Amino acid sequence: MAETEKKQKAAPAKRAAKAPAGPHASLSFLRVAPRKVRLVADHVRGMPVGEALAMLRYTPQSAAKPLAKLLRSAVANAEQKGGHVDVDALFVKTLTVDGGPKMRRFMPRAMGRAFRIEKRTSHVYVELGTGARA
């Protein structure tokens, strides 16, 4: 009985430690493979938001447009939470790309065989920081 009480008391402390410090936004079930999204995300990570949006505008990869939309959403969240925020003061603090569920399809092949095709999805999370970069 005492053990479960300890676990219940420890749970809010863990949640508080995991809570994001700054403005953030997330994108789930993006229909682009995580490997391809990471190629674009690696260029943007650590950049000021204005520069990142400018770079994403002229990036030809298919993941650039959803990432730009996600960044604009995080900026809007910052304005909503803290009033007017200078976009030039914000930078991309963390940008993580995780794999989502795979849609599995089968392609008929010769002699009655079938090859499996996996259409991968991504979960993207961005957190913005202000002031000096870490």
N, C-alpha and C positions, 0 to 999 in steps of 0.2 A: 504494500500500500504506500509506503513512504517513497519507494522508488518511482512510482508513477507520478507522485506529487512533484518530485524533483524534476522529472522530464517535462511536466506541464509548466513549471516555473521557468525552465531553461528555454522553452520554445519561443516566447516573445523576445528574449534577448538575442536569439539567433536571427529572428526575422528583422530586428532592428539593425543588426550588423550587416545584413544583406541588402537593406534598403538603399537605393541609389541616392547619392548626395546631391547631384545636380539634375537639371532637366533631362528627360530621357524620352525615348519613343521606341516602339518595337514593331516588327513586321513579321507576320507568321505565314507559313505556307506559300512562300514566293516560289513560283514555278520556274526557277532557274537553279541549276546544280550548285551546291555550296562551294565547290572548287572554283567555279567561274565567278561567283559573287566575291569570293576572297581575293581574287586577282584585282578587282576594282577597289575593294575595301582596304587593301594594303596601301594603295596610293593615297587614300583620303585620311587614314588614321593619323591623328596628331595635328592636322592642318587647321587653320582658322576656318570658320564656317563659310565665310564669303569666298575664300579661295577654293574650298572644297566644292561648293556649288558651281563655281565657274569652271572648274576642271571637269566635273561630272557632266556639265552641259555639252562639252565637246568630246566626250569619251564615247567611242562607237559601240562598246559592249552593251549587250541587252540588259545587264544588271545596273547600268548607270542611272537609268531613268527612275526605277523604284528606289534606289539609294538616295537620289536627290530629293525625291518626294518624302522619304523618311526623315532626312535632315531638316527639310522645311517644317515638317510636323514637330520635330523636337524644338525648333526655334519658336514655333507657335505655342508649344507647351511652356517654354521659358517665359514668353510674354504673358501668357495667361496666369501663370503662378506668381511672377514677381513684377508685374507691371511692365513698363517699357524697358526693354533690354537692348543694349547696343549689340548688333549682330557682329560687329568687328571685334568685340571683346570675347565672344564665344569661340571655343575651339572643340574639335572632336576628341573627347577624353578617352572614351572606350567605344570600340566598334567590333562586335563579335558576330560571327556567322556560324551558326550550328546547322546540322542536317535535320531535316524534317522527315516525315514519312515518305516512303517511296511508292509510287504507283507502278505496279507490275503489269506488264503486257507480254503477250506471247506472239512471236512472229513465226508463221508456218515456214518450214524449210523443206528441203528435198527428202524423199524417202520416209515421210511420216514423222520427221523430227520437228521440234519446235525450240527456238531460242528465246530466252527470257530477255525482255527489254525493261530496264528500270528507269523510270522518269523520276528524277530526284527533286525534292523541294528543300527550301531553306528557311530558317528562322533567323532574322537579323535583329540585333539590339544595339542601339546607339545611346550614349550618354554624353552630354555636353559639359564642358567645364568653363569657368571664367577665370580671368586673371592670368597669373604665370602658369606656364605649362609644366607638368610634372616630368 
